[in-house]
Amino acid sequence: MDSEATRVVRAGLPEERAFEPPLPGPVFAAHYHLPGDPADAPYAYGRDGNPTWTALERAISELEGPGSSEGPTTLTFASGMAAISAVLLSGVTVGSGPVVLPSDGYNLLTSMRQRLEALGVEVRQASTAGQAQRELLRGARLLWIESPSNPGLDVCDIRELTEAAHAEGALVAVDNTLATPLGQRPLELGADFSVASGTKALTGHGDVLLGYVTCRDAELAEGVRLWRKTVGAVPGPMESWLAHRSLATLELRTARQAEGALAVSSFLRGRPEWVSGVRHPGDPADPDHALASRWMRRFGCVVSFTLPDRAFAERFLAALRLVGEATSFGGVRSTAERRGRWGGDQVPEGFVRMSVGIEDPDDLTADLDQALRTASAG
């Protein structure tokens, strides 16, 4: 199955059996019948494993691509932050070497930096743009890459940074939430971990909290697995089943969202009287488009831009009819928000992050147009 459109529909499904559903329903179990030695048991306790997780993890591994000769290992979590925490906190200790984070990444990385520093771990930070993290790699234990960055949408050369990090003996983790495995495969670019919030485009309906870590090999996965077990950051079986069900439409959803995001970006660039700083890596006018095109097969659903000030942005958001005002991104329904309201992102007061859904692009741009005109009227 060479086609992604075909692979994603069938990823992780069991062998077909007569009179059974193609995707078995969720398994709800805190414990399992457990005769004999637990070491020989595929499932022993609900915090250790669940057949519904297993099916989803197998599916994601198929999509994230090659790892070692045995293939990659995926572990699912209760949320994206649980997955991030597992990689950052399971593999670093005092004296193990610094952690290099993006300074312009997901805003809860600020809290993660504070936690790491409280544990005595040195943290270095640099922006995603311009390969700036490369200058901080000497002696590092782990490099964390977020490309495209959230919410600014800067892109870096993942392969180059990964090679430089490995030369220093550092592991590399890439937050692949925005791109999804259909847009970018960090393991193919040399990364050791591909991490994502499945809450976003992977599941795509705004009704599931989920995260995952895909590890290049089983040895790396064991540390992540032990962390998940120790802190109990496990996904629910219903959430896991919903996520697996949603994978079947991932190719269709992200293709439509990419089409819409490009239309929205192009429209906004044509409104310089109100809009500045438009970013979307799929737009040929974006400063990072050429670099993004080297690695990304699909460019995500997020468009960011800046309106004149906070008041203008709030009037704009209130006037939108098809675009809901909400945080998160990747859903089938378009959303937008003024990111400055959270206080964690270094962005202008009028900065807006928009997640483009699967609505008709012409309808979306018409809605944006009327909202801009309403906001400009005061």
C-alpha positions in Angstrom: 0.0 0.0 0.0 2.1 2.9 -1.3 -0.7 5.5 -1.2 -1.1 7.4 2.0 -4.8 7.8 1.3 -5.1 4.0 1.3 -2.7 3.3 4.2 -4.3 5.7 6.6 -7.8 4.1 6.1 -6.4 0.7 7.0 -3.7 1.5 9.5 -3.6 -0.6 12.6 -6.7 -2.7 11.7 -6.6 -6.4 12.7 -6.8 -9.2 10.2 -10.3 -9.5 8.8 -12.5 -12.2 10.4 -15.9 -13.2 9.4 -18.7 -11.5 11.1 -16.5 -9.2 13.2 -16.2 -5.4 12.8 -13.2 -4.0 10.9 -12.3 -1.9 14.0 -13.1 -3.7 17.2 -14.8 -1.6 19.9 -13.0 -0.2 22.9 -11.9 -2.6 25.6 -12.8 -1.3 29.1 -10.7 -3.1 31.6 -8.9 -2.2 34.8 -7.6 -5.8 35.2 -7.4 -9.0 33.1 -7.5 -12.6 34.0 -3.9 -13.3 34.8 -2.8 -16.9 35.4 0.9 -17.8 35.7 3.8 -15.5 35.3 2.8 -11.9 34.5 5.9 -11.5 32.4 4.4 -13.7 29.8 1.1 -11.8 29.7 0.2 -9.4 26.8 -2.1 -7.6 29.2 -1.8 -7.7 33.0 -3.2 -4.4 34.4 -5.1 -1.4 32.9 -2.3 1.0 33.6 0.2 -1.1 31.7 -1.6 -1.8 28.5 -4.9 -2.1 26.7 -5.8 -3.8 23.3 -7.5 -0.5 22.2 -4.2 1.4 22.8 -2.3 -1.3 21.0 -4.3 -1.0 17.8 -4.0 2.8 17.8 -0.3 2.7 18.5 0.3 0.2 15.7 -1.6 2.5 13.3 0.4 5.6 14.3 3.7 3.7 13.9 2.6 2.7 10.4 2.0 6.4 9.6 5.1 7.9 11.3 7.4 5.7 9.3 10.6 3.8 9.7 12.5 3.5 12.9 15.1 0.7 13.6 15.1 -2.5 11.6 12.2 -3.6 13.9 10.3 -0.5 13.1 9.2 2.4 15.4 7.4 2.0 18.7 4.5 4.3 19.5 3.1 4.9 23.0 -0.1 6.8 23.5 -0.9 9.2 26.4 -3.7 11.0 28.0 -2.8 14.3 26.4 -0.1 16.0 24.3 1.5 17.5 27.4 1.7 14.0 28.9 3.6 12.9 25.9 5.9 15.9 25.9 6.5 15.4 29.7 7.4 11.7 29.1 10.2 12.5 26.7 11.6 15.6 28.5 11.4 14.2 32.0 12.1 10.5 31.5 15.4 10.9 29.8 17.2 13.7 31.5 18.7 14.0 35.0 21.1 16.3 36.8 24.4 15.9 35.1 23.0 14.2 32.0 23.5 17.3 29.9 21.5 20.4 28.9 18.2 20.3 27.1 17.8 22.6 24.1 14.2 24.0 23.6 12.7 26.4 21.1 12.1 29.8 22.6 9.1 30.3 20.3 7.4 26.9 20.7 4.2 25.8 22.4 3.6 28.1 25.4 3.6 25.3 28.0 7.2 24.7 27.2 7.8 27.7 29.5 6.3 25.6 32.4 8.4 22.7 31.3 11.5 24.7 31.4 10.8 25.8 34.9 10.2 22.2 36.0 13.4 21.0 34.4 15.4 23.8 36.0 13.8 23.1 39.4 15.2 19.6 39.0 18.7 21.0 38.3 18.7 20.4 34.6 20.3 23.2 32.4 17.9 24.5 29.8 19.0 26.4 26.7 16.6 28.1 24.3 16.8 29.7 20.9 14.3 30.5 18.2 13.2 28.0 15.5 14.2 30.3 12.6 17.7 30.4 11.2 18.8 27.1 12.7 19.5 29.1 15.9 19.3 26.1 18.1 22.4 24.6 16.5 24.6 27.1 18.3 23.4 25.7 21.7 24.1 22.0 21.1 27.5 21.5 22.7 27.3 18.9 25.4 23.5 18.7 25.1 21.5 15.6 26.2 18.3 16.4 24.2 17.3 18.8 21.4 13.6 19.6 21.2 12.5 20.9 17.7 9.1 22.3 16.9 8.8 22.9 13.1 6.6 24.6 12.1 6.6 26.5 15.4 3.4 27.3 17.2 2.1 29.9 16.9 4.6 31.8 14.7 5.0 29.1 12.0 8.7 29.4 11.5 10.4 26.4 9.9 13.8 24.9 10.5 15.9 22.3 8.7 15.2 19.2 10.8 17.7 17.0 9.1 20.6 19.4 9.5 19.8 20.1 13.2 19.4 16.3 13.9 22.7 15.5 12.4 24.4 18.3 14.4 22.7 17.1 17.6 23.7 13.5 17.1 27.3 14.6 16.4 27.2 16.0 20.0 25.7 12.8 21.4 22.3 14.4 21.9 18.9 12.8 21.3 16.4 14.6 19.1 12.6 15.0 19.6 10.4 16.7 17.1 6.9 18.1 18.0 5.0 17.0 14.9 1.6 18.1 16.0 1.0 20.8 13.3 2.3 18.8 10.4 0.8 15.3 11.3 2.5 12.2 10.0 1.0 12.9 6.5 2.7 16.2 6.3 6.1 15.3 7.8 7.9 12.3 9.2 10.6 13.3 11.7 12.0 9.8 12.0 12.8 9.8 8.3 14.7 13.0 8.9 16.8 11.3 11.6 14.9 12.2 14.8 14.7 9.8 17.7 11.2 10.8 18.8 8.2 12.1 17.0 5.8 13.7 19.6 2.4 15.0 19.0 -0.9 16.1 20.5 -3.4 13.8 19.0 -6.0 16.3 20.3 -5.4 18.4 17.2 -5.5 17.4 13.5 -4.7 13.7 14.1 -8.2 13.2 15.6 -9.7 16.3 14.1 -13.1 16.7 15.7 -12.3 18.6 18.9 -13.7 15.9 21.2 -10.6 13.9 22.2 -7.6 14.6 24.5 -4.7 12.4 23.4 -1.0 12.5 22.9 1.6 10.1 21.5 5.4 9.5 21.3 6.8 7.5 18.4 10.3 6.2 19.3 12.9 5.2 16.8 13.6 1.9 18.6 12.4 -0.3 21.4 15.2 0.7 23.8 14.2 4.4 23.7 10.6 3.4 24.0 11.2 1.5 27.3 12.1 4.7 29.2 9.0 6.5 27.9 6.8 3.4 28.6 8.1 3.3 32.2 7.4 7.0 32.7 3.8 6.5 31.4 3.3 3.6 33.8 4.9 5.4 36.8 2.9 8.6 36.5 -0.3 6.9 35.2 -0.6 9.2 32.1 -2.6 6.7 30.2 -5.3 7.4 27.6 -8.8 6.1 28.1 -10.0 3.3 25.8 -12.8 5.3 24.5 -10.5 8.2 23.5 -8.1 5.7 21.9 -10.9 4.1 19.9 -12.3 7.5 18.8 -8.8 8.5 17.7 -8.3 5.3 15.7 -11.7 5.7 14.1 -10.8 9.3 13.1 -7.6 8.3 11.4 -9.5 7.0 8.4 -10.4 10.5 7.3 -7.0 12.1 8.2 -5.9 12.3 4.6 -9.2 13.8 3.4 -9.3 16.3 6.3 -5.8 17.5 6.0 -6.0 17.8 2.2 -9.1 20.0 2.5 -7.6 22.0 5.3 -4.4 22.6 3.3 -6.5 23.9 0.4 -8.4 26.2 2.8 -5.4 27.4 4.6 -3.7 28.4 1.4 -6.8 30.3 0.3 -7.1 32.1 3.6 -3.4 33.0 3.6 -3.6 34.4 0.0 -6.8 36.4 0.9 -5.2 37.9 4.0 -2.1 39.0 2.1 -4.4 40.9 -0.1 -5.6 43.0 2.8 -2.5 45.0 3.8 -4.6 47.9 5.0 -5.6 45.8 8.0 -3.5 42.6 8.0 0.3 42.2 8.4 2.7 39.4 9.1 0.7 36.6 7.4 2.4 33.2 7.9 1.5 29.8 6.4 4.4 27.5 5.2 2.3 26.3 2.3 2.0 29.8 0.8 4.6 30.4 -1.9 4.9 34.0 -0.5 5.8 32.8 2.9 9.5 33.4 3.8 9.9 29.7 4.8 8.0 28.1 2.0 11.1 26.9 0.1 12.6 25.3 3.2 9.3 23.8 4.3 8.8 22.3 0.8 12.0 20.3 1.2 10.6 18.2 4.0 6.8 18.7 4.2 4.4 17.0 2.0 1.4 18.9 3.5 1.7 22.2 5.3 -0.9 22.1 8.0 -4.1 24.0 8.7 -2.8 27.0 10.7 -2.5 30.5 9.4 -1.2 33.3 11.7 -1.5 37.0 11.1 -1.4 40.3 12.9 -4.2 42.9 13.1 -3.6 46.6 14.1 -4.2 46.2 17.8 -6.0 44.2 20.5 -9.3 46.0 20.1 -9.4 45.5 16.4 -8.6 41.8 16.8 -11.4 41.4 19.3 -13.9 43.1 17.1 -12.8 41.0 14.2 -13.2 37.7 16.2 -16.6 38.7 17.5 -17.8 39.5 13.9 -16.9 36.1 12.5 -19.8 33.9 11.7 -18.2 30.6 10.4 -15.1 30.7 12.5 -15.5 30.0 16.2 -13.4 31.8 18.8 -11.5 28.9 20.5 -8.0 27.7 21.3 -6.5 24.5 19.9 -6.3 23.8 16.1 -6.7 21.0 13.6 -10.5 20.5 13.9 -13.0 20.1 11.1 -14.6 23.4 12.1 -12.5 26.6 11.7 -11.4 28.4 14.8 -9.4 31.5 15.6 -8.1 33.3 18.7 -6.0 36.2 19.8 -3.0 34.4 21.2 -1.9 37.3 23.4 -4.8 36.6 25.7 -2.9 33.7 27.3 0.1 35.7 28.1 2.6 32.9 27.3 3.4 33.7 23.6 5.8 36.5 22.6 3.4 37.9 20.0 1.8 41.3 19.3 -1.5 42.1 21.0 -3.3 41.9 17.6 -1.7 38.5 16.7 -4.3 35.9 15.6 -3.8 32.2 15.1 -6.4 30.7 12.8 -7.1 27.0 12.4 -8.7 26.4 9.0 -11.3 23.6 9.0 -13.0 21.8 6.1 -15.6 24.5 5.2 -15.7 25.8 1.7 -12.7 28.1 1.2 -14.8 30.7 -0.6 -17.2 30.8 2.3 -14.3 31.2 4.8 -12.7 34.1 2.9 -16.0 35.8 2.6 -16.5 35.5 6.3 -13.0 36.9 7.0 -13.7 39.8 4.6 -16.9 40.8 6.3 -15.3 40.5 9.8 -12.4 42.7 8.7 -14.7 45.4 7.4 -16.8 45.3 10.5 -13.8 45.5 12.7 -12.4 48.4 10.7 -15.6 50.3 11.2 -15.0 50.4 15.0 
